Amino acid sequence: MCFESAYRLVVYQNGDFSLEIEQNQQNQKKKKIFMGLM
């Protein structure tokens, strides 16, 4: 998704890789919930 790519670019520019990984895991959970609602 475009939003995810943009978000990753921001995170990489900030150099906070651990945060990017944490957010990625949270996003996976949110996506599963979102898909369940679709």
C-alpha positions as CSV (number, residue, x, y, z in Angstrom):
1,M,0.0,0.0,0.0
2,C,1.2,3.5,-0.7
3,F,0.6,4.7,2.8
4,E,2.8,1.9,4.3
5,S,5.6,2.7,1.9
6,A,5.5,6.4,2.8
7,Y,5.4,5.6,6.5
8,R,8.5,3.3,6.1
9,L,10.4,6.1,4.3
10,V,9.7,8.5,7.2
11,V,10.8,5.9,9.7
12,Y,14.0,5.1,7.9
13,Q,14.8,8.8,7.5
14,N,14.4,9.0,11.3
15,G,16.6,5.9,11.7
16,D,14.2,4.3,14.1
17,F,14.1,0.7,12.8
18,S,12.8,-0.9,15.9
19,L,9.8,1.4,15.9
20,E,9.1,0.5,12.2
21,I,9.1,-3.2,13.1
22,E,6.8,-2.7,16.1
23,Q,4.4,-0.6,14.0
24,N,4.5,-3.3,11.3
25,Q,3.4,-6.0,13.7
26,Q,0.6,-3.8,15.0
27,N,-0.5,-3.0,11.4
28,Q,-0.7,-6.7,10.6
29,K,-3.1,-7.1,13.5
30,K,-5.2,-4.1,12.5
31,K,-5.3,-5.4,8.9
32,K,-6.7,-8.7,10.0
33,I,-9.4,-7.0,12.0
34,F,-10.1,-4.6,9.1
35,M,-10.3,-7.5,6.7
36,G,-12.7,-9.2,9.1
37,L,-15.0,-6.2,8.9
38,M,-15.0,-6.0,5.1
